Amino acid sequence: MLTWISLQTLSNFWLSYWSDTSAHPEHSNTFYFGVYAGLGLSYGFFSFIRTWMLTMQSIRCSRTMHKNMFSKIIRAPVNLFFDRVPTGRLLNRLSKDLAVLDSYISTAFGYFLVTVYSLLADIVVCLIVGTFWVFPLVLLFFFASFKIQRSYMRVNREVTRLEGISKSPIVSYFSESLAGLTSIRAYNEQEKFREVKLNRNFLAHNFP
């Protein structure tokens, strides 16, 4: 990641140097373009390496998480765990949460790393070509960002928890209905299960 962002910053410096010396060039345009093309190709190569490493680590993390979760569920006591935890909540953890881990976490973590390293590179460039008075502004920016992030995470954590709780009853209802489908048909109770009152939070979230 450090090499990737360094090549990006160096490409910008080289393009600036090429523009500054265009009036009285020390070398031909082919030389400047060749160096710039080499930096661009190196930047693209390390970008591919970065994406490949993040994807492989995401797959490895997902496999480890699924293995640990499944192992804990298999070894959980029936009277202390399965009698208290709804089936829909377990299915939600093993389906939606792992899907988020597979498809979203790697992308979000990649964007996070790119943002952090790009920000550090911009700060270094500002300190080199500008003035050191930008450093107090950077500290103020980090302090404000930290406060906003803390407030956002508290709200986002509760909203995510409520969303998972709201979706668990309907998943549990469908799984239990499918498991007992023969009994429902045997006692001719199809209409009763069609008219069941679903959770209002689930209806509000999925059927606006």
PyMOL CGO cylinders between C-alpha atoms (Angstrom):
from pymol import cmd
from pymol.cgo import CYLINDER

trace = [
    CYLINDER, 0.00, 0.00, 0.00, 2.85, 2.39, 0.86, 0.3, 1, 1, 1, 1, 1, 1,
    CYLINDER, 2.85, 2.39, 0.86, 4.58, 1.64, -2.44, 0.3, 1, 1, 1, 1, 1, 1,
    CYLINDER, 4.58, 1.64, -2.44, 1.30, 2.13, -4.34, 0.3, 1, 1, 1, 1, 1, 1,
    CYLINDER, 1.30, 2.13, -4.34, 0.56, 5.54, -2.84, 0.3, 1, 1, 1, 1, 1, 1,
    CYLINDER, 0.56, 5.54, -2.84, 4.23, 6.58, -3.21, 0.3, 1, 1, 1, 1, 1, 1,
    CYLINDER, 4.23, 6.58, -3.21, 4.08, 5.82, -6.94, 0.3, 1, 1, 1, 1, 1, 1,
    CYLINDER, 4.08, 5.82, -6.94, 0.87, 7.84, -7.26, 0.3, 1, 1, 1, 1, 1, 1,
    CYLINDER, 0.87, 7.84, -7.26, 2.45, 10.84, -5.50, 0.3, 1, 1, 1, 1, 1, 1,
    CYLINDER, 2.45, 10.84, -5.50, 5.66, 10.48, -7.50, 0.3, 1, 1, 1, 1, 1, 1,
    CYLINDER, 5.66, 10.48, -7.50, 3.64, 10.46, -10.74, 0.3, 1, 1, 1, 1, 1, 1,
    CYLINDER, 3.64, 10.46, -10.74, 2.07, 13.78, -9.76, 0.3, 1, 1, 1, 1, 1, 1,
    CYLINDER, 2.07, 13.78, -9.76, 5.50, 15.24, -8.93, 0.3, 1, 1, 1, 1, 1, 1,
    CYLINDER, 5.50, 15.24, -8.93, 6.93, 14.03, -12.22, 0.3, 1, 1, 1, 1, 1, 1,
    CYLINDER, 6.93, 14.03, -12.22, 4.03, 15.53, -14.18, 0.3, 1, 1, 1, 1, 1, 1,
    CYLINDER, 4.03, 15.53, -14.18, 4.56, 18.83, -12.37, 0.3, 1, 1, 1, 1, 1, 1,
    CYLINDER, 4.56, 18.83, -12.37, 8.30, 18.72, -13.12, 0.3, 1, 1, 1, 1, 1, 1,
    CYLINDER, 8.30, 18.72, -13.12, 7.56, 17.96, -16.78, 0.3, 1, 1, 1, 1, 1, 1,
    CYLINDER, 7.56, 17.96, -16.78, 5.25, 20.98, -16.99, 0.3, 1, 1, 1, 1, 1, 1,
    CYLINDER, 5.25, 20.98, -16.99, 7.77, 23.28, -15.30, 0.3, 1, 1, 1, 1, 1, 1,
    CYLINDER, 7.77, 23.28, -15.30, 10.57, 22.32, -17.70, 0.3, 1, 1, 1, 1, 1, 1,
    CYLINDER, 10.57, 22.32, -17.70, 8.43, 22.36, -20.84, 0.3, 1, 1, 1, 1, 1, 1,
    CYLINDER, 8.43, 22.36, -20.84, 9.69, 25.84, -21.80, 0.3, 1, 1, 1, 1, 1, 1,
    CYLINDER, 9.69, 25.84, -21.80, 13.35, 24.78, -21.59, 0.3, 1, 1, 1, 1, 1, 1,
    CYLINDER, 13.35, 24.78, -21.59, 13.35, 20.96, -21.64, 0.3, 1, 1, 1, 1, 1, 1,
    CYLINDER, 13.35, 20.96, -21.64, 16.46, 19.12, -20.56, 0.3, 1, 1, 1, 1, 1, 1,
    CYLINDER, 16.46, 19.12, -20.56, 15.33, 15.93, -22.30, 0.3, 1, 1, 1, 1, 1, 1,
    CYLINDER, 15.33, 15.93, -22.30, 12.99, 14.99, -25.11, 0.3, 1, 1, 1, 1, 1, 1,
    CYLINDER, 12.99, 14.99, -25.11, 9.28, 14.54, -24.56, 0.3, 1, 1, 1, 1, 1, 1,
    CYLINDER, 9.28, 14.54, -24.56, 9.73, 10.83, -25.23, 0.3, 1, 1, 1, 1, 1, 1,
    CYLINDER, 9.73, 10.83, -25.23, 11.94, 10.56, -22.14, 0.3, 1, 1, 1, 1, 1, 1,
    CYLINDER, 11.94, 10.56, -22.14, 9.43, 12.39, -19.91, 0.3, 1, 1, 1, 1, 1, 1,
    CYLINDER, 9.43, 12.39, -19.91, 6.54, 10.38, -21.30, 0.3, 1, 1, 1, 1, 1, 1,
    CYLINDER, 6.54, 10.38, -21.30, 8.44, 7.10, -20.85, 0.3, 1, 1, 1, 1, 1, 1,
    CYLINDER, 8.44, 7.10, -20.85, 9.16, 7.81, -17.19, 0.3, 1, 1, 1, 1, 1, 1,
    CYLINDER, 9.16, 7.81, -17.19, 5.53, 8.86, -16.63, 0.3, 1, 1, 1, 1, 1, 1,
    CYLINDER, 5.53, 8.86, -16.63, 4.26, 5.73, -18.40, 0.3, 1, 1, 1, 1, 1, 1,
    CYLINDER, 4.26, 5.73, -18.40, 6.57, 3.54, -16.32, 0.3, 1, 1, 1, 1, 1, 1,
    CYLINDER, 6.57, 3.54, -16.32, 5.27, 5.12, -13.12, 0.3, 1, 1, 1, 1, 1, 1,
    CYLINDER, 5.27, 5.12, -13.12, 1.70, 4.63, -14.32, 0.3, 1, 1, 1, 1, 1, 1,
    CYLINDER, 1.70, 4.63, -14.32, 2.25, 0.96, -15.16, 0.3, 1, 1, 1, 1, 1, 1,
    CYLINDER, 2.25, 0.96, -15.16, 3.93, 0.36, -11.81, 0.3, 1, 1, 1, 1, 1, 1,
    CYLINDER, 3.93, 0.36, -11.81, 1.03, 2.11, -10.10, 0.3, 1, 1, 1, 1, 1, 1,
    CYLINDER, 1.03, 2.11, -10.10, -1.45, -0.15, -11.89, 0.3, 1, 1, 1, 1, 1, 1,
    CYLINDER, -1.45, -0.15, -11.89, 0.55, -3.29, -11.03, 0.3, 1, 1, 1, 1, 1, 1,
    CYLINDER, 0.55, -3.29, -11.03, 0.69, -2.49, -7.33, 0.3, 1, 1, 1, 1, 1, 1,
    CYLINDER, 0.69, -2.49, -7.33, -3.00, -1.57, -7.43, 0.3, 1, 1, 1, 1, 1, 1,
    CYLINDER, -3.00, -1.57, -7.43, -3.73, -5.08, -8.73, 0.3, 1, 1, 1, 1, 1, 1,
    CYLINDER, -3.73, -5.08, -8.73, -1.55, -6.59, -5.99, 0.3, 1, 1, 1, 1, 1, 1,
    CYLINDER, -1.55, -6.59, -5.99, -3.38, -4.54, -3.35, 0.3, 1, 1, 1, 1, 1, 1,
    CYLINDER, -3.38, -4.54, -3.35, -6.81, -5.66, -4.58, 0.3, 1, 1, 1, 1, 1, 1,
    CYLINDER, -6.81, -5.66, -4.58, -5.71, -9.30, -4.85, 0.3, 1, 1, 1, 1, 1, 1,
    CYLINDER, -5.71, -9.30, -4.85, -4.30, -9.34, -1.31, 0.3, 1, 1, 1, 1, 1, 1,
    CYLINDER, -4.30, -9.34, -1.31, -7.44, -7.75, 0.14, 0.3, 1, 1, 1, 1, 1, 1,
    CYLINDER, -7.44, -7.75, 0.14, -9.65, -10.27, -1.67, 0.3, 1, 1, 1, 1, 1, 1,
    CYLINDER, -9.65, -10.27, -1.67, -7.60, -13.25, -0.51, 0.3, 1, 1, 1, 1, 1, 1,
    CYLINDER, -7.60, -13.25, -0.51, -7.56, -12.02, 3.08, 0.3, 1, 1, 1, 1, 1, 1,
    CYLINDER, -7.56, -12.02, 3.08, -11.32, -11.44, 2.93, 0.3, 1, 1, 1, 1, 1, 1,
    CYLINDER, -11.32, -11.44, 2.93, -11.93, -15.02, 1.77, 0.3, 1, 1, 1, 1, 1, 1,
    CYLINDER, -11.93, -15.02, 1.77, -9.62, -16.35, 4.47, 0.3, 1, 1, 1, 1, 1, 1,
    CYLINDER, -9.62, -16.35, 4.47, -11.34, -14.26, 7.14, 0.3, 1, 1, 1, 1, 1, 1,
    CYLINDER, -11.34, -14.26, 7.14, -14.78, -15.40, 5.97, 0.3, 1, 1, 1, 1, 1, 1,
    CYLINDER, -14.78, -15.40, 5.97, -13.78, -19.06, 6.09, 0.3, 1, 1, 1, 1, 1, 1,
    CYLINDER, -13.78, -19.06, 6.09, -12.33, -18.69, 9.58, 0.3, 1, 1, 1, 1, 1, 1,
    CYLINDER, -12.33, -18.69, 9.58, -15.41, -16.83, 10.81, 0.3, 1, 1, 1, 1, 1, 1,
    CYLINDER, -15.41, -16.83, 10.81, -17.81, -19.43, 9.38, 0.3, 1, 1, 1, 1, 1, 1,
    CYLINDER, -17.81, -19.43, 9.38, -15.74, -22.29, 10.80, 0.3, 1, 1, 1, 1, 1, 1,
    CYLINDER, -15.74, -22.29, 10.80, -15.65, -20.75, 14.28, 0.3, 1, 1, 1, 1, 1, 1,
    CYLINDER, -15.65, -20.75, 14.28, -19.36, -19.85, 14.26, 0.3, 1, 1, 1, 1, 1, 1,
    CYLINDER, -19.36, -19.85, 14.26, -20.41, -23.31, 13.08, 0.3, 1, 1, 1, 1, 1, 1,
    CYLINDER, -20.41, -23.31, 13.08, -18.14, -24.98, 15.63, 0.3, 1, 1, 1, 1, 1, 1,
    CYLINDER, -18.14, -24.98, 15.63, -19.63, -22.90, 18.47, 0.3, 1, 1, 1, 1, 1, 1,
    CYLINDER, -19.63, -22.90, 18.47, -23.20, -23.61, 17.33, 0.3, 1, 1, 1, 1, 1, 1,
    CYLINDER, -23.20, -23.61, 17.33, -22.59, -27.37, 17.08, 0.3, 1, 1, 1, 1, 1, 1,
    CYLINDER, -22.59, -27.37, 17.08, -21.13, -27.45, 20.60, 0.3, 1, 1, 1, 1, 1, 1,
    CYLINDER, -21.13, -27.45, 20.60, -23.73, -25.14, 22.16, 0.3, 1, 1, 1, 1, 1, 1,
    CYLINDER, -23.73, -25.14, 22.16, -25.98, -26.68, 24.86, 0.3, 1, 1, 1, 1, 1, 1,
    CYLINDER, -25.98, -26.68, 24.86, -29.60, -27.18, 23.82, 0.3, 1, 1, 1, 1, 1, 1,
    CYLINDER, -29.60, -27.18, 23.82, -31.26, -25.97, 27.02, 0.3, 1, 1, 1, 1, 1, 1,
    CYLINDER, -31.26, -25.97, 27.02, -29.09, -22.88, 27.45, 0.3, 1, 1, 1, 1, 1, 1,
    CYLINDER, -29.09, -22.88, 27.45, -28.73, -21.80, 23.83, 0.3, 1, 1, 1, 1, 1, 1,
    CYLINDER, -28.73, -21.80, 23.83, -31.14, -23.31, 21.30, 0.3, 1, 1, 1, 1, 1, 1,
    CYLINDER, -31.14, -23.31, 21.30, -34.16, -22.97, 23.60, 0.3, 1, 1, 1, 1, 1, 1,
    CYLINDER, -34.16, -22.97, 23.60, -33.45, -19.26, 24.08, 0.3, 1, 1, 1, 1, 1, 1,
    CYLINDER, -33.45, -19.26, 24.08, -32.03, -18.06, 20.75, 0.3, 1, 1, 1, 1, 1, 1,
    CYLINDER, -32.03, -18.06, 20.75, -34.53, -17.92, 17.84, 0.3, 1, 1, 1, 1, 1, 1,
    CYLINDER, -34.53, -17.92, 17.84, -33.69, -19.94, 14.75, 0.3, 1, 1, 1, 1, 1, 1,
    CYLINDER, -33.69, -19.94, 14.75, -34.09, -16.86, 12.58, 0.3, 1, 1, 1, 1, 1, 1,
    CYLINDER, -34.09, -16.86, 12.58, -31.32, -15.09, 14.45, 0.3, 1, 1, 1, 1, 1, 1,
    CYLINDER, -31.32, -15.09, 14.45, -28.94, -17.99, 13.84, 0.3, 1, 1, 1, 1, 1, 1,
    CYLINDER, -28.94, -17.99, 13.84, -29.82, -18.09, 10.14, 0.3, 1, 1, 1, 1, 1, 1,
    CYLINDER, -29.82, -18.09, 10.14, -29.36, -14.33, 9.97, 0.3, 1, 1, 1, 1, 1, 1,
    CYLINDER, -29.36, -14.33, 9.97, -25.86, -14.63, 11.40, 0.3, 1, 1, 1, 1, 1, 1,
    CYLINDER, -25.86, -14.63, 11.40, -24.87, -17.47, 9.09, 0.3, 1, 1, 1, 1, 1, 1,
    CYLINDER, -24.87, -17.47, 9.09, -26.34, -15.89, 5.94, 0.3, 1, 1, 1, 1, 1, 1,
    CYLINDER, -26.34, -15.89, 5.94, -26.59, -12.09, 5.87, 0.3, 1, 1, 1, 1, 1, 1,
    CYLINDER, -26.59, -12.09, 5.87, -23.70, -11.34, 8.22, 0.3, 1, 1, 1, 1, 1, 1,
    CYLINDER, -23.70, -11.34, 8.22, -21.33, -13.66, 6.38, 0.3, 1, 1, 1, 1, 1, 1,
    CYLINDER, -21.33, -13.66, 6.38, -22.53, -12.24, 3.05, 0.3, 1, 1, 1, 1, 1, 1,
    CYLINDER, -22.53, -12.24, 3.05, -21.62, -8.77, 4.31, 0.3, 1, 1, 1, 1, 1, 1,
    CYLINDER, -21.62, -8.77, 4.31, -18.22, -10.09, 5.36, 0.3, 1, 1, 1, 1, 1, 1,
    CYLINDER, -18.22, -10.09, 5.36, -17.68, -11.62, 1.91, 0.3, 1, 1, 1, 1, 1, 1,
    CYLINDER, -17.68, -11.62, 1.91, -18.82, -8.74, -0.29, 0.3, 1, 1, 1, 1, 1, 1,
    CYLINDER, -18.82, -8.74, -0.29, -18.66, -5.52, 1.71, 0.3, 1, 1, 1, 1, 1, 1,
    CYLINDER, -18.66, -5.52, 1.71, -15.93, -5.65, 4.34, 0.3, 1, 1, 1, 1, 1, 1,
    CYLINDER, -15.93, -5.65, 4.34, -13.04, -6.10, 1.91, 0.3, 1, 1, 1, 1, 1, 1,
    CYLINDER, -13.04, -6.10, 1.91, -14.26, -3.22, -0.28, 0.3, 1, 1, 1, 1, 1, 1,
    CYLINDER, -14.26, -3.22, -0.28, -14.85, -0.94, 2.71, 0.3, 1, 1, 1, 1, 1, 1,
    CYLINDER, -14.85, -0.94, 2.71, -11.46, -1.81, 4.22, 0.3, 1, 1, 1, 1, 1, 1,
    CYLINDER, -11.46, -1.81, 4.22, -9.79, -1.16, 0.86, 0.3, 1, 1, 1, 1, 1, 1,
    CYLINDER, -9.79, -1.16, 0.86, -11.43, 2.27, 0.62, 0.3, 1, 1, 1, 1, 1, 1,
    CYLINDER, -11.43, 2.27, 0.62, -10.36, 2.95, 4.21, 0.3, 1, 1, 1, 1, 1, 1,
    CYLINDER, -10.36, 2.95, 4.21, -6.72, 2.15, 3.49, 0.3, 1, 1, 1, 1, 1, 1,
    CYLINDER, -6.72, 2.15, 3.49, -6.74, 4.20, 0.28, 0.3, 1, 1, 1, 1, 1, 1,
    CYLINDER, -6.74, 4.20, 0.28, -8.26, 7.17, 2.10, 0.3, 1, 1, 1, 1, 1, 1,
    CYLINDER, -8.26, 7.17, 2.10, -5.82, 7.00, 5.02, 0.3, 1, 1, 1, 1, 1, 1,
    CYLINDER, -5.82, 7.00, 5.02, -2.70, 6.67, 2.87, 0.3, 1, 1, 1, 1, 1, 1,
    CYLINDER, -2.70, 6.67, 2.87, -3.90, 9.30, 0.41, 0.3, 1, 1, 1, 1, 1, 1,
    CYLINDER, -3.90, 9.30, 0.41, -4.53, 11.68, 3.29, 0.3, 1, 1, 1, 1, 1, 1,
    CYLINDER, -4.53, 11.68, 3.29, -1.07, 11.06, 4.75, 0.3, 1, 1, 1, 1, 1, 1,
    CYLINDER, -1.07, 11.06, 4.75, 0.52, 11.56, 1.33, 0.3, 1, 1, 1, 1, 1, 1,
    CYLINDER, 0.52, 11.56, 1.33, -1.36, 14.85, 0.85, 0.3, 1, 1, 1, 1, 1, 1,
    CYLINDER, -1.36, 14.85, 0.85, -0.23, 16.02, 4.28, 0.3, 1, 1, 1, 1, 1, 1,
    CYLINDER, -0.23, 16.02, 4.28, 3.41, 15.21, 3.45, 0.3, 1, 1, 1, 1, 1, 1,
    CYLINDER, 3.41, 15.21, 3.45, 3.13, 17.04, 0.12, 0.3, 1, 1, 1, 1, 1, 1,
    CYLINDER, 3.13, 17.04, 0.12, 1.59, 20.10, 1.82, 0.3, 1, 1, 1, 1, 1, 1,
    CYLINDER, 1.59, 20.10, 1.82, 4.38, 20.13, 4.42, 0.3, 1, 1, 1, 1, 1, 1,
    CYLINDER, 4.38, 20.13, 4.42, 7.08, 19.86, 1.71, 0.3, 1, 1, 1, 1, 1, 1,
    CYLINDER, 7.08, 19.86, 1.71, 5.81, 22.41, -0.80, 0.3, 1, 1, 1, 1, 1, 1,
    CYLINDER, 5.81, 22.41, -0.80, 3.85, 24.60, 1.61, 0.3, 1, 1, 1, 1, 1, 1,
    CYLINDER, 3.85, 24.60, 1.61, 4.25, 25.70, 5.20, 0.3, 1, 1, 1, 1, 1, 1,
    CYLINDER, 4.25, 25.70, 5.20, 4.35, 23.94, 8.55, 0.3, 1, 1, 1, 1, 1, 1,
    CYLINDER, 4.35, 23.94, 8.55, 1.35, 25.97, 9.69, 0.3, 1, 1, 1, 1, 1, 1,
    CYLINDER, 1.35, 25.97, 9.69, -0.80, 23.34, 8.01, 0.3, 1, 1, 1, 1, 1, 1,
    CYLINDER, -0.80, 23.34, 8.01, 0.10, 20.88, 10.78, 0.3, 1, 1, 1, 1, 1, 1,
    CYLINDER, 0.10, 20.88, 10.78, -2.20, 22.45, 13.46, 0.3, 1, 1, 1, 1, 1, 1,
    CYLINDER, -2.20, 22.45, 13.46, -5.05, 22.37, 10.93, 0.3, 1, 1, 1, 1, 1, 1,
    CYLINDER, -5.05, 22.37, 10.93, -4.38, 18.67, 10.36, 0.3, 1, 1, 1, 1, 1, 1,
    CYLINDER, -4.38, 18.67, 10.36, -4.57, 17.99, 14.10, 0.3, 1, 1, 1, 1, 1, 1,
    CYLINDER, -4.57, 17.99, 14.10, -7.84, 19.93, 14.30, 0.3, 1, 1, 1, 1, 1, 1,
    CYLINDER, -7.84, 19.93, 14.30, -9.22, 17.94, 11.38, 0.3, 1, 1, 1, 1, 1, 1,
    CYLINDER, -9.22, 17.94, 11.38, -8.29, 14.61, 13.00, 0.3, 1, 1, 1, 1, 1, 1,
    CYLINDER, -8.29, 14.61, 13.00, -9.87, 15.66, 16.30, 0.3, 1, 1, 1, 1, 1, 1,
    CYLINDER, -9.87, 15.66, 16.30, -13.15, 16.70, 14.62, 0.3, 1, 1, 1, 1, 1, 1,
    CYLINDER, -13.15, 16.70, 14.62, -13.20, 13.51, 12.51, 0.3, 1, 1, 1, 1, 1, 1,
    CYLINDER, -13.20, 13.51, 12.51, -12.67, 11.38, 15.61, 0.3, 1, 1, 1, 1, 1, 1,
    CYLINDER, -12.67, 11.38, 15.61, -15.61, 13.04, 17.39, 0.3, 1, 1, 1, 1, 1, 1,
    CYLINDER, -15.61, 13.04, 17.39, -17.90, 12.63, 14.38, 0.3, 1, 1, 1, 1, 1, 1,
    CYLINDER, -17.90, 12.63, 14.38, -16.84, 9.00, 13.96, 0.3, 1, 1, 1, 1, 1, 1,
    CYLINDER, -16.84, 9.00, 13.96, -17.63, 8.18, 17.60, 0.3, 1, 1, 1, 1, 1, 1,
    CYLINDER, -17.63, 8.18, 17.60, -21.10, 9.71, 17.31, 0.3, 1, 1, 1, 1, 1, 1,
    CYLINDER, -21.10, 9.71, 17.31, -21.81, 7.96, 14.02, 0.3, 1, 1, 1, 1, 1, 1,
    CYLINDER, -21.81, 7.96, 14.02, -20.68, 4.54, 15.26, 0.3, 1, 1, 1, 1, 1, 1,
    CYLINDER, -20.68, 4.54, 15.26, -22.99, 4.69, 18.29, 0.3, 1, 1, 1, 1, 1, 1,
    CYLINDER, -22.99, 4.69, 18.29, -26.01, 5.39, 16.09, 0.3, 1, 1, 1, 1, 1, 1,
    CYLINDER, -26.01, 5.39, 16.09, -25.00, 2.95, 13.34, 0.3, 1, 1, 1, 1, 1, 1,
    CYLINDER, -25.00, 2.95, 13.34, -24.41, 0.13, 15.84, 0.3, 1, 1, 1, 1, 1, 1,
    CYLINDER, -24.41, 0.13, 15.84, -27.90, 0.47, 17.29, 0.3, 1, 1, 1, 1, 1, 1,
    CYLINDER, -27.90, 0.47, 17.29, -29.56, 0.77, 13.87, 0.3, 1, 1, 1, 1, 1, 1,
    CYLINDER, -29.56, 0.77, 13.87, -27.76, -2.36, 12.64, 0.3, 1, 1, 1, 1, 1, 1,
    CYLINDER, -27.76, -2.36, 12.64, -28.77, -4.26, 15.78, 0.3, 1, 1, 1, 1, 1, 1,
    CYLINDER, -28.77, -4.26, 15.78, -32.41, -3.23, 15.40, 0.3, 1, 1, 1, 1, 1, 1,
    CYLINDER, -32.41, -3.23, 15.40, -32.38, -4.22, 11.73, 0.3, 1, 1, 1, 1, 1, 1,
    CYLINDER, -32.38, -4.22, 11.73, -31.08, -7.68, 12.59, 0.3, 1, 1, 1, 1, 1, 1,
    CYLINDER, -31.08, -7.68, 12.59, -33.65, -8.11, 15.36, 0.3, 1, 1, 1, 1, 1, 1,
    CYLINDER, -33.65, -8.11, 15.36, -36.46, -7.03, 13.04, 0.3, 1, 1, 1, 1, 1, 1,
    CYLINDER, -36.46, -7.03, 13.04, -35.46, -9.50, 10.32, 0.3, 1, 1, 1, 1, 1, 1,
    CYLINDER, -35.46, -9.50, 10.32, -34.94, -12.49, 12.62, 0.3, 1, 1, 1, 1, 1, 1,
    CYLINDER, -34.94, -12.49, 12.62, -38.67, -13.24, 13.35, 0.3, 1, 1, 1, 1, 1, 1,
    CYLINDER, -38.67, -13.24, 13.35, -39.67, -13.55, 9.69, 0.3, 1, 1, 1, 1, 1, 1,
    CYLINDER, -39.67, -13.55, 9.69, -36.71, -15.84, 8.93, 0.3, 1, 1, 1, 1, 1, 1,
    CYLINDER, -36.71, -15.84, 8.93, -37.58, -17.94, 11.96, 0.3, 1, 1, 1, 1, 1, 1,
    CYLINDER, -37.58, -17.94, 11.96, -41.26, -18.02, 10.95, 0.3, 1, 1, 1, 1, 1, 1,
    CYLINDER, -41.26, -18.02, 10.95, -40.53, -19.26, 7.43, 0.3, 1, 1, 1, 1, 1, 1,
    CYLINDER, -40.53, -19.26, 7.43, -38.01, -21.88, 8.56, 0.3, 1, 1, 1, 1, 1, 1,
    CYLINDER, -38.01, -21.88, 8.56, -40.38, -23.25, 11.22, 0.3, 1, 1, 1, 1, 1, 1,
    CYLINDER, -40.38, -23.25, 11.22, -43.29, -23.25, 8.75, 0.3, 1, 1, 1, 1, 1, 1,
    CYLINDER, -43.29, -23.25, 8.75, -41.27, -25.17, 6.17, 0.3, 1, 1, 1, 1, 1, 1,
    CYLINDER, -41.27, -25.17, 6.17, -40.10, -27.66, 8.81, 0.3, 1, 1, 1, 1, 1, 1,
    CYLINDER, -40.10, -27.66, 8.81, -43.68, -28.30, 9.92, 0.3, 1, 1, 1, 1, 1, 1,
    CYLINDER, -43.68, -28.30, 9.92, -45.31, -28.11, 6.50, 0.3, 1, 1, 1, 1, 1, 1,
    CYLINDER, -45.31, -28.11, 6.50, -46.64, -31.68, 6.65, 0.3, 1, 1, 1, 1, 1, 1,
    CYLINDER, -46.64, -31.68, 6.65, -48.33, -31.05, 10.01, 0.3, 1, 1, 1, 1, 1, 1,
    CYLINDER, -48.33, -31.05, 10.01, -49.85, -27.77, 8.78, 0.3, 1, 1, 1, 1, 1, 1,
    CYLINDER, -49.85, -27.77, 8.78, -51.35, -29.51, 5.75, 0.3, 1, 1, 1, 1, 1, 1,
    CYLINDER, -51.35, -29.51, 5.75, -52.47, -32.50, 7.79, 0.3, 1, 1, 1, 1, 1, 1,
    CYLINDER, -52.47, -32.50, 7.79, -54.52, -30.31, 10.13, 0.3, 1, 1, 1, 1, 1, 1,
    CYLINDER, -54.52, -30.31, 10.13, -55.65, -28.02, 7.28, 0.3, 1, 1, 1, 1, 1, 1,
    CYLINDER, -55.65, -28.02, 7.28, -54.26, -24.88, 8.95, 0.3, 1, 1, 1, 1, 1, 1,
    CYLINDER, -54.26, -24.88, 8.95, -52.90, -23.16, 5.82, 0.3, 1, 1, 1, 1, 1, 1,
    CYLINDER, -52.90, -23.16, 5.82, -55.13, -20.10, 6.17, 0.3, 1, 1, 1, 1, 1, 1,
    CYLINDER, -55.13, -20.10, 6.17, -54.08, -19.57, 9.75, 0.3, 1, 1, 1, 1, 1, 1,
    CYLINDER, -54.08, -19.57, 9.75, -50.44, -19.39, 8.78, 0.3, 1, 1, 1, 1, 1, 1,
    CYLINDER, -50.44, -19.39, 8.78, -51.17, -17.12, 5.82, 0.3, 1, 1, 1, 1, 1, 1,
    CYLINDER, -51.17, -17.12, 5.82, -52.93, -14.61, 8.07, 0.3, 1, 1, 1, 1, 1, 1,
    CYLINDER, -52.93, -14.61, 8.07, -50.24, -14.50, 10.76, 0.3, 1, 1, 1, 1, 1, 1,
    CYLINDER, -50.24, -14.50, 10.76, -49.37, -11.02, 11.99, 0.3, 1, 1, 1, 1, 1, 1,
    CYLINDER, -49.37, -11.02, 11.99, -45.79, -10.22, 11.08, 0.3, 1, 1, 1, 1, 1, 1,
    CYLINDER, -45.79, -10.22, 11.08, -43.50, -7.94, 13.00, 0.3, 1, 1, 1, 1, 1, 1,
    CYLINDER, -43.50, -7.94, 13.00, -44.31, -4.30, 12.26, 0.3, 1, 1, 1, 1, 1, 1,
    CYLINDER, -44.31, -4.30, 12.26, -40.66, -3.35, 12.14, 0.3, 1, 1, 1, 1, 1, 1,
    CYLINDER, -40.66, -3.35, 12.14, -40.03, -5.96, 9.45, 0.3, 1, 1, 1, 1, 1, 1,
    CYLINDER, -40.03, -5.96, 9.45, -43.03, -4.81, 7.42, 0.3, 1, 1, 1, 1, 1, 1,
    CYLINDER, -43.03, -4.81, 7.42, -41.98, -1.17, 7.67, 0.3, 1, 1, 1, 1, 1, 1,
    CYLINDER, -41.98, -1.17, 7.67, -38.43, -2.03, 6.62, 0.3, 1, 1, 1, 1, 1, 1,
    CYLINDER, -38.43, -2.03, 6.62, -39.18, -4.35, 3.72, 0.3, 1, 1, 1, 1, 1, 1,
    CYLINDER, -39.18, -4.35, 3.72, -42.61, -3.25, 2.48, 0.3, 1, 1, 1, 1, 1, 1,
    CYLINDER, -42.61, -3.25, 2.48, -42.76, 0.59, 2.59, 0.3, 1, 1, 1, 1, 1, 1,
]
cmd.load_cgo(trace, "trace")
